[in-house]
Amino acid sequence: MKYGVADTTFSRVDMGAIAIKVIKREDPDAEIIRYTVPGIKDLPVAARRLIDSGCDGVITLGWVGKTMLDKYSYLAASIGLIIVQVLTSKHVIDVTVHEDEADDEEKLKEIAIDRASKHARNLVLLVKEGKNALTPYAGKGLRQGYKDAGSID
C-alpha cells in the first residue's frame, strides 16, 4: 500500500516522523511519501497531490495557534481536506494539535505524539482492511491525544 504523510513547518513536534514510524511498524511493506508544507492552509493541496501520485490514503498533521485567526485558518483547512476526501474517495485523516489544548509544552508534545500515532494506525487499518476495519472499536469512546472516554454501554 502507498501512504501519504503531509505535515507542516509550523508544527512544534515532528508528527510526520512519528506517523511514518507507526505506518512502517503497522505495514512493513508500506510505500510512504512525505510532503511538508508551511502551514495548515497548505495541507489540502498537499493531500490532493499525494492522492494524485497514487497514495491509497493520507494523514495530514498540523498545528493550530491560539488566536481566532488561527482557528479560522484551521476551519478553512479542514473544509478543504473534507473536499479532497469527497472528490477523491480516499481517506484523509486530519490530525491537528491546537496550541490552547494545554498550558505546558510537555503536555502539548504528549498530545501530538499520541494523536499522530493513533491516527497513523487508523489510516493503515482503513487503507489495508477497508471500511469495516474500525467497526470493532465503534462505541468504545476512543480518543486520540487524551485518555479514552470509554463506553457507556
C-alpha positions in Angstrom: 0.0 0.0 0.0 1.0 3.6 -0.6 0.6 6.2 2.1 0.9 10.0 2.1 2.1 11.9 5.1 1.6 15.7 4.8 2.9 17.9 7.6 3.8 21.5 8.3 6.9 23.5 9.2 4.6 25.4 11.7 4.2 22.3 13.8 6.2 22.3 17.0 6.6 18.5 17.1 7.8 16.4 14.1 4.5 14.5 13.8 5.3 13.4 10.3 8.3 11.4 11.5 6.0 9.8 14.2 3.3 8.9 11.7 5.9 7.4 9.3 7.4 5.2 12.1 3.9 3.9 13.1 2.9 3.3 9.4 6.1 1.3 8.9 5.5 -0.7 12.1 1.9 -1.5 11.1 2.6 -2.1 7.4 6.3 -3.1 6.9 5.8 -3.2 3.1 4.3 0.3 3.0 5.5 2.9 0.5 5.4 6.3 2.1 5.6 9.7 0.5 6.1 12.7 2.8 5.2 16.2 1.7 6.0 19.1 4.1 4.3 22.5 3.6 4.4 25.8 5.5 1.1 25.7 7.4 -2.3 24.1 7.7 -4.0 26.0 4.8 -1.5 24.3 2.5 -2.4 20.8 3.7 -5.4 20.3 1.3 -3.3 20.7 -1.8 -0.6 18.5 -0.4 -3.2 15.8 0.4 -4.6 16.1 -3.1 -1.2 15.9 -4.8 -0.3 12.8 -2.7 -3.5 11.1 -3.7 -3.0 12.1 -7.3 0.5 10.5 -7.1 -1.1 7.2 -6.2 -1.4 7.2 -2.4 -4.2 5.0 -1.1 -4.7 7.3 1.9 -3.2 10.3 3.5 -2.6 11.6 7.0 -2.3 15.3 7.5 -0.5 16.7 10.5 -0.9 20.3 11.5 -0.5 22.7 14.4 -3.1 25.4 15.2 -2.1 28.6 17.0 -4.1 30.2 19.9 -5.6 33.2 18.1 -9.1 33.4 16.5 -7.4 33.9 13.1 -5.5 30.6 13.6 -8.9 28.9 14.4 -10.5 30.3 11.3 -7.5 29.2 9.2 -7.9 25.7 10.7 -11.6 25.7 9.8 -10.8 26.7 6.2 -8.1 23.9 6.0 -10.5 21.3 7.5 -13.2 22.1 4.9 -10.5 21.8 2.2 -9.5 18.4 3.5 -13.1 17.3 3.5 -13.5 18.4 -0.1 -10.4 16.4 -1.1 -11.9 13.3 0.5 -15.2 13.7 -1.3 -13.6 14.4 -4.6 -11.1 11.5 -4.4 -13.0 8.9 -2.4 -9.8 8.4 -0.4 -9.3 8.8 3.4 -7.5 11.9 4.5 -7.0 11.7 8.3 -6.8 15.2 9.6 -4.6 15.3 12.7 -4.2 18.7 14.4 -2.9 19.9 17.7 -4.3 23.2 19.0 -1.9 25.3 20.9 -4.5 26.1 23.5 -5.2 22.4 24.4 -2.6 22.6 27.1 -0.7 25.2 29.0 2.5 23.4 29.2 4.7 22.4 26.3 5.4 18.9 27.6 1.7 18.1 27.6 1.3 19.5 24.1 4.1 17.2 23.0 2.4 14.2 24.6 -0.9 15.1 22.8 0.9 15.4 19.5 2.7 12.1 19.8 -0.4 10.2 21.0 -2.7 11.8 18.3 -0.2 11.3 15.4 0.5 7.7 16.5 -3.1 6.6 16.9 -4.3 8.2 13.7 -1.5 6.8 11.7 -2.6 3.3 12.9 -6.2 4.2 12.0 -5.0 5.2 8.5 -3.2 1.9 8.0 -6.3 -0.1 9.2 -8.6 1.8 6.8 -6.3 1.5 3.8 -5.3 -2.1 4.3 -8.5 -3.6 5.7 -11.2 -1.3 4.3 -14.4 0.2 5.5 -15.1 -2.2 8.4 -11.6 -2.1 9.9 -12.6 0.2 12.7 -16.0 -1.3 13.3 -14.9 -3.5 16.3 -13.9 -0.2 18.1 -17.2 1.6 17.5 -18.9 3.0 20.6 -15.7 2.5 22.7 -15.1 6.2 23.4 -11.6 6.0 22.0 -9.7 9.3 21.8 -6.5 10.5 20.2 -4.4 12.8 22.3 -6.1 12.1 25.6 -7.2 9.3 27.8 -10.1 7.3 26.2 -13.5 8.5 27.3 -14.8 4.9 27.5 -18.1 3.3 26.5 -21.3 4.0 28.4 -22.9 0.7 27.3 
